[in-house]
C-alpha cells in the first residue's frame, strides 16, 4: 500500500539525501540533547553520604571480571568492544541509585545521543574504583569488599558515513557477599 500525504512527504525527505532532509536531521540531532539535558543533567536531590560508601575502601577477597561491548546496529552482527574505556565500580548507595535512576530511568542503557553530561561531585568520585577495559572489552576489579555495586562504562563511535554518535552508556548492578570462591562475571552489553 503506497504512503499518502504527510507520510509520503516525510518518507521522501528521508529517503533521498538533499539539503532540506539534511538540515532537518541536523536540527533534530542538535535539539534532542538540549531538550533532554534539562531532564537529566543535574545531580539528584539527595546528598552523598561517604559513610554509606565506605565499604568500597575496605579490602575484600572477591574478584569482579567482565566484558563490555555493544552490537553495531548497522551490521547487527558486528560487535564493538569497549577497548580502552574507563570502567567504574560504584557503591550502590542511596545517592548513587537515585543518580542512576535519574539518568537511566528503568533501563540499563542510554543511547549516545541522550547521554547526559552530569556534574561530578569530587567526594562521590573519590568513593569509586576505576579500571580500563582491554582490547576485547575485558576488565577486572580485585580485592572487592562485600556490598552492592554498580558497574558502568560507555562505548561510543560515529558510524562510517554518519554524522551522529552511536553506542551509549551502560551499567549493571551486582552484589558481593564475601563468600564467593570464583570471580563474579559481569556483562555490560546494553541489555
N, C-alpha and C positions, 0 to 999 in steps of 0.2 A: 504494500500500500504506500503510495507516494506521500511525502510530507507536504503539508499545506500551510499557507500563511506564515506566521512568525517562526514556526518550527523550521520551515524550508529556508527562510532567510538566515536564521542562525546556523543551520547546518551548512549552508553555502558559505557563510563567512568563515567558519572554522575549517572547512574542507579545502578551500583554496587560499593559500597564503597571499595576502595582499596588504596594502597599507592600513586599511581600516581594521581588519581582523588582528593584525599585529599590534596596533595601538590598543585595541580592546583587551587583548591578552596582557599587554604590559601594564595598562591601567589597573586591571583586576588584580594582577600579581602585586602591584605596588600598594594597593589599598587593603588587601586582605590582612597583611601583618599589622597594619595600623589599626584596623578595626578590632583585631583580636588583642592587641597589646594593652588596651585599656582593661581587658578582662583578666589577663594573667601575667602581668609583669611585676606586680607588687608582691612583697612577702606577705604571708598570712598574718592575721591579727594577733596570733599568739606570740609570746616571747620565747626565744630559745633558752632552754634550761641546761647548762653544762652538766649539772649533777645527773640528769636523766640520760646523758650520752656518755658518761664517764667510763662505762664498761668497755668502750672501744679502745681505751688506753691500757687495759689490762692484757697481760699475756695469756693466751689460751693455747689449746692443743689442736684446734680444728684447722683444716685447710679448706679453702673455697677455690675450686677450679671451674673455669668456664670458657665459653666461646661466644663472641659477639659477631653477628652477621645479619645481613638483610638480603632478601631476594630482589633482584633488579626487575622492576615492573616492565621494562621494555622487552626483555628476553624471557622473563618468567622462569627460566632455568638457570640464569646466571646468578651467582652468589657473590655479593660484595662483603669482604671481611673488614672488620674494624681495625685494620693493621695500623699500629702506632697511636690509636686513640686512647685517651685517658679513661680509665675505668675507676669509678668511685665506689667505696664501701661506706655507707652512711648508717649510723644508728637510727632505727625506726622509732624515733621519739615522737611525741605528740606534735611538735613543731614540724619535724621532717614529714610526717604523714599528712599534715594539713597543707604543707607546701606542695607535695606531690599530688594530692587531690586537686589542688587549685590548678596546677599546670597540666596534669594528665587526665583529670576527670575520672571516669571509670575504666579507662583503657591503660595499657602499659606501653603505649607508643604515641609519639607526637610526630606528625609529618614535618619535614624540614621547613615548609613554608609557614608553619604555625608554631615553630619552636620559639618560646619566649626568651628574652634576654633578662633573666632575673637579677635582681640585686643580690649580691652575695655578702652575707654578714661574715666578718672575719672570725668571730667566735664559732659560728656554725661550721665554717670551713675548717677550723682548727681541730674539730672533732670528727673528721673524716679521714679515711685512708685512700690513697690512690696508687694505681699502677698503670702501666701501659700494655696494651694488647700487642701480641706478637704478629708475625706476618699472616697467620691464618685466623687472627682474631682471638687467639687463646690468651687467657690471663689467669693469675692465681694470687691469692692472699693467704699467707701462712700465719700461724700462731694467733688465730682468731679466738677471742673470748666468747663465752656463751652470751646470747642475746638475739634480738630480732634486728635484721639489717635490710637495707635497700641497696641493691647493686645496680649501677646505672652507667650508661655511656651514650655516645651519639655516633652516627655514621652518616655523613652527607657527601654528595657528589653532584656534579652537573652532567646530565646525560649528553652523549655525543650529539651535537647539533641542537642542544637545548639551551634555553635561556634561564630556567629556574632550577634551583636545587632539588634533588630527590633525596630519599632516605629520611632520617629523622633521629629522634632521641628515644631511648627505650630503657626499661628497668624491670627488675623482678624483686620480690621480697623473699627472704629466707630466714629460717630460724636455726641458730646454732645451739644445741643442747649441752655440749661439752662431753657427750658420751659417744660421739662419732669415732669410728675406727678407720673409716675410709673418707676420702675427700668428698665434700658436698659439691655436687655438679650443678652449674647454673648455665642456662642457655638464654642469651639475650638476642631475640630474633624479631622483636616487634609483635609477638603474639601474646 
